[in-house]
Amino acid sequence: MKNYLREDLRDFKPYDADEKPWRYKMDANESPWDLPSDIRKALAEELLEGSGFNRYPDSNATQLRKAIGEYWGLSHDQIVIGAGSDELIQIILTGFVDKGDRVLMPVPSFGMYRVFTLMAGGIPMEAPLGEGFRYDIHSYDSALSEGMPKVMFICSPNNPTGNTIHSNGLKDFIKGFPGIVVVDEAYGEFTRDTMIRWTEELPNLVVLRTFSKAFGLAGLRVGYSVSSRELADQINRVKPPYNVNSFSQKAAIKILENKDIIKGRVDRILEERERVYRALGKIKDVQVYPSEANFLLIRVPCGDAVWQGLYDKGILTRNFSNNPYLKDCLRVTVAQKEANDSFLKALKEVLGQL
């Protein structure tokens, strides 16, 4: 068959989200908990009373934006809703990047920055993280000397390394940058620092958040951006209409009404993260990196073999061994105690068999 793709995309490799059978799924940084039962009951009652699914959803997600605004203590006019923060990344790049424009991003980091840059016709620029995957703003300065990008991404906490960049130092850097700075805080609920408080002061700043991680709505695809009102208006102009369905909007609002439940779940994940981090540090031949997210990155001997050994025992982790920056690295989602203990036990057994 004739290849109808754009010439520059013909060798493009899509993001691999292949589903595999598992006993413990610890590869995608999802919440280990489903929606709280009270929220499921409330949503079910609304459906029984009349769902209104014969009508298009509110294209502006007005009630959800107001709920998020109340959650953060800011104007709902600063918020744009997307089908996950992934869609917002694509919207921003599609709307602001012309063919041949440069887009600066950290490496290693979330692979979709590069994917969506290429799809928009942009040129990816890499700013390697420092030793131990630490953020080094000087690496961004070095990259800027090669050419001024139109958009710059910063992922904090960074996926898949788990480290953060402090907002105070970043604020001054953003002030001096002429393009748009997108700070991806998909894992922001697991750390205390956030750039959201600077969005009114910094007109070129966009902060991304998602309901997929701490809030446990990965299957419903809800994310949002926070920025100045003016920049939010520009983003909204290129957002597809009706992009987030009515049920997802209702579920996200209900979650925000029960934020104490989510906070309790986050606290439990943080406790387990520190326990698992200490346990991994005691295992011979395992290097574990500090994390402020709901996952841990480890470096092991023979990463592919260890991943396969864990998979054979029913434990699905994320294998980054083929990434030149992440040789022999695996990322494991922090789950509930039973799953975490099974992972630690299996890892010791697999390493003992190498």
C-alpha positions in Angstrom: 0.0 0.0 0.0 1.2 3.5 -0.7 2.6 5.4 2.3 0.4 8.5 2.7 2.2 9.8 5.8 4.2 13.0 5.6 7.7 12.2 4.4 9.2 13.4 7.7 7.0 10.9 9.7 7.5 7.8 7.6 10.1 6.3 9.9 8.2 7.5 13.0 7.8 4.9 15.8 4.6 5.4 17.9 4.5 5.4 21.6 4.3 1.7 22.8 1.5 1.2 25.2 1.1 -2.5 24.6 -0.9 -4.3 27.2 0.6 -7.5 28.7 -0.9 -10.0 31.2 0.1 -9.3 34.8 -0.5 -10.2 38.4 0.8 -6.9 39.7 0.7 -4.0 37.3 3.6 -1.6 38.3 4.6 -0.2 34.9 2.4 2.9 34.2 2.3 4.9 37.5 -1.4 4.5 38.0 -3.1 4.6 41.3 -3.6 1.1 42.9 -7.1 2.2 44.0 -10.3 2.4 42.0 -12.7 5.3 42.6 -13.9 5.4 46.2 -17.2 3.6 46.6 -19.1 6.7 47.6 -18.1 8.4 44.4 -19.1 5.4 42.3 -22.5 5.3 44.0 -23.0 9.1 43.4 -22.1 8.7 39.7 -24.4 5.7 39.4 -27.3 7.6 40.9 -26.8 10.4 38.4 -26.8 8.0 35.5 -30.0 6.4 36.7 -31.7 9.8 37.1 -30.8 10.6 33.5 -27.3 10.8 32.0 -27.9 13.4 29.2 -25.4 11.4 27.1 -27.6 12.1 24.1 -26.2 15.7 24.2 -22.6 16.8 23.6 -20.6 17.5 26.7 -19.9 21.0 27.9 -17.1 22.0 25.5 -15.6 24.5 28.0 -16.0 22.1 31.0 -17.2 25.1 33.0 -18.2 23.3 36.2 -15.0 21.3 36.3 -12.9 24.4 35.7 -14.7 26.2 38.5 -14.0 23.2 40.8 -10.3 23.2 39.9 -10.2 26.9 40.4 -11.7 26.5 43.9 -9.2 23.7 44.6 -6.2 26.0 43.8 -7.7 29.3 44.8 -7.5 30.8 41.3 -9.7 32.0 38.5 -11.3 29.3 36.3 -10.4 31.5 33.4 -6.8 30.3 33.9 -7.7 26.7 33.3 -8.0 24.6 30.1 -9.3 21.0 30.3 -7.8 18.2 28.1 -8.3 14.5 27.6 -5.3 13.8 29.8 -2.3 16.1 30.0 -1.1 14.3 26.9 -3.7 16.0 24.8 -2.7 19.4 26.2 0.9 18.8 25.3 -0.2 18.1 21.7 -2.6 21.2 21.7 0.2 23.5 22.8 2.7 22.2 20.3 0.2 22.2 17.5 -1.0 25.7 18.3 2.4 27.4 18.9 5.0 25.5 16.9 5.5 26.3 13.3 7.4 23.8 11.0 11.1 24.0 11.8 10.6 25.7 15.2 12.8 24.3 18.0 11.3 22.7 21.1 13.6 22.2 24.2 13.0 19.2 26.5 15.0 17.4 29.2 16.4 13.9 28.6 15.7 11.4 29.9 12.1 12.4 30.4 8.5 11.8 29.1 8.8 10.5 25.6 5.6 12.3 24.3 7.4 15.7 24.2 9.5 14.5 21.4 6.7 12.5 19.7 4.3 15.5 19.6 7.1 17.9 18.6 7.8 15.8 15.5 4.1 15.5 14.7 3.8 19.3 14.8 6.8 19.6 12.4 9.1 21.0 15.2 12.7 20.1 15.9 13.4 18.5 19.3 16.3 19.9 21.3 17.7 17.9 24.2 18.9 19.2 27.6 20.5 16.2 29.4 20.0 15.9 33.1 23.1 16.1 35.3 24.8 13.4 37.3 22.4 11.2 39.1 19.7 12.6 36.8 19.6 15.9 38.7 18.1 18.9 37.0 20.8 21.4 36.0 19.4 24.7 34.7 22.8 25.3 33.2 22.2 22.5 30.7 19.3 24.5 29.4 21.5 27.6 29.0 23.9 25.4 27.0 21.1 24.2 24.8 19.9 27.7 24.2 23.2 28.6 22.8 22.4 26.3 19.8 19.3 28.2 18.9 16.3 29.8 20.6 13.4 27.3 21.0 9.7 28.4 20.7 8.6 26.1 23.5 10.5 24.6 26.4 9.4 21.6 28.6 10.3 20.9 32.2 8.9 17.8 33.9 8.9 18.0 37.7 8.8 15.5 39.2 10.5 14.1 36.2 9.3 10.9 34.5 11.0 8.4 34.7 13.7 9.6 37.1 11.5 11.0 39.9 13.5 14.1 40.7 12.3 17.7 40.8 13.6 21.2 40.0 13.0 23.9 42.7 10.4 26.4 41.6 12.3 29.5 43.0 15.3 29.0 40.7 13.1 28.1 37.8 11.0 31.3 38.2 14.0 33.6 37.4 14.9 31.4 34.4 11.3 31.6 33.0 11.3 35.4 33.3 14.2 35.6 30.9 12.9 33.2 28.4 11.1 34.7 25.4 9.1 31.6 24.5 6.5 29.4 26.3 7.7 27.3 29.2 5.6 24.2 30.0 6.1 22.7 33.4 4.6 19.2 33.5 3.5 18.4 37.1 1.7 15.2 36.3 3.1 13.8 39.6 2.7 17.1 41.5 0.5 15.6 44.2 3.4 13.5 45.4 5.6 16.5 46.1 5.0 19.8 47.9 6.5 22.2 45.4 4.5 23.6 42.4 4.8 26.4 39.8 1.1 27.0 39.8 1.5 29.9 42.2 3.6 31.8 39.6 1.2 31.5 36.7 -0.4 34.9 37.1 3.0 36.6 37.5 4.7 34.8 34.6 2.7 35.3 31.3 4.7 32.7 29.4 4.3 29.8 31.9 1.9 26.8 31.5 1.6 24.2 34.3 0.1 20.8 33.4 -1.7 18.6 35.9 -3.6 15.4 35.5 -6.3 13.3 37.2 -4.6 10.1 36.0 -2.1 9.6 38.8 -2.9 10.6 42.4 -6.6 11.0 41.7 -7.0 7.6 40.1 -8.8 8.5 36.9 -6.3 7.2 34.3 -9.1 5.4 32.5 -11.3 8.5 32.1 -8.6 10.8 30.6 -8.8 14.2 32.3 -6.0 16.7 32.5 -5.8 20.4 32.8 -3.4 23.4 32.2 -3.0 26.4 34.5 -1.6 29.7 33.0 -2.3 33.4 32.8 -5.8 34.2 31.5 -4.4 35.5 28.3 -2.3 32.4 27.6 -5.2 30.1 28.6 -7.4 32.0 26.0 -4.8 31.3 23.3 -4.6 27.6 24.2 -8.3 27.4 24.3 -8.6 28.7 20.7 -6.9 25.6 19.3 -8.4 23.1 21.7 -10.8 20.7 19.9 -14.5 21.1 20.9 -16.1 18.6 23.2 -12.7 17.0 23.9 -13.6 15.6 27.4 -16.7 13.6 27.7 -19.5 14.3 30.2 -18.9 11.3 32.4 -15.2 12.1 32.9 -16.1 15.7 33.8 -18.6 14.6 36.4 -16.1 12.1 37.9 -13.4 14.6 38.2 -15.7 17.0 40.0 -16.7 14.3 42.4 -13.1 13.5 43.1 -12.3 17.1 44.0 -15.3 17.1 46.4 -13.6 14.1 48.2 -10.0 15.4 48.2 -9.5 14.2 51.8 -9.8 10.6 50.6 -7.2 11.3 47.8 -4.9 13.0 50.3 -5.0 9.9 52.5 -4.2 7.7 49.6 -1.3 9.9 48.6 0.1 9.7 52.2 0.0 5.9 52.0 1.8 5.9 48.7 4.5 8.2 50.2 5.0 5.9 53.2 5.3 2.9 50.9 7.6 4.8 48.6 10.1 5.5 51.4 9.8 1.9 52.7 10.5 0.4 49.3 13.3 2.9 48.6 15.1 1.8 51.8 14.5 -1.9 51.0 15.9 -1.5 47.5 19.0 0.3 48.9 19.8 -2.9 50.8 19.7 -5.2 47.8 23.1 -6.0 46.3 23.7 -4.8 42.8 20.6 -2.5 42.8 21.0 1.3 42.5 17.8 3.1 43.4 17.4 6.8 42.7 15.6 9.2 45.0 12.0 10.1 43.9 9.4 12.6 44.7 6.8 10.8 42.5 4.8 7.6 42.9 7.5 5.5 41.3 11.1 4.5 41.7 13.8 4.2 39.1 16.3 1.4 39.6 19.5 0.3 37.8 20.2 -3.4 37.8 22.6 -5.8 36.1 21.2 -7.0 32.8 18.1 -4.9 32.8 16.3 -6.9 30.0 16.9 -10.2 31.9 15.7 -8.7 35.2 12.6 -7.3 33.5 11.8 -10.6 31.9 12.4 -12.5 35.2 10.0 -10.2 37.0 7.4 -10.5 34.2 7.7 -14.3 34.4 6.7 -14.0 38.0 3.6 -11.8 37.1 5.1 -8.4 37.9 5.0 -5.9 35.2 7.5 -3.0 35.4 8.6 -0.5 32.8 11.8 -1.4 31.0 14.0 1.5 29.8 17.1 -0.6 29.1 17.2 0.4 25.4 17.3 4.1 26.2 20.9 5.4 25.9 20.4 7.5 29.0 18.8 4.7 31.1 20.9 1.6 30.4 19.7 -1.3 32.5 17.1 0.9 34.2 13.6 -0.2 35.3 10.8 2.0 36.6 8.5 0.5 39.2 5.2 2.1 40.3 4.8 2.2 44.1 1.6 0.2 44.9 0.0 -1.2 47.9 2.0 -3.2 50.4 1.2 -6.6 49.1 2.3 -5.8 45.6 5.4 -3.9 46.8 6.5 -6.9 49.0 5.9 -9.3 46.1 8.1 -7.1 43.8 10.9 -6.9 46.3 10.8 -10.7 46.9 10.7 -11.4 43.2 13.6 -9.0 42.5 15.8 -10.7 45.0 15.0 -14.1 43.5 15.6 -12.9 39.9 19.0 -11.2 40.8 20.0 -14.4 42.6 19.4 -16.4 39.5 21.6 -14.2 37.2 
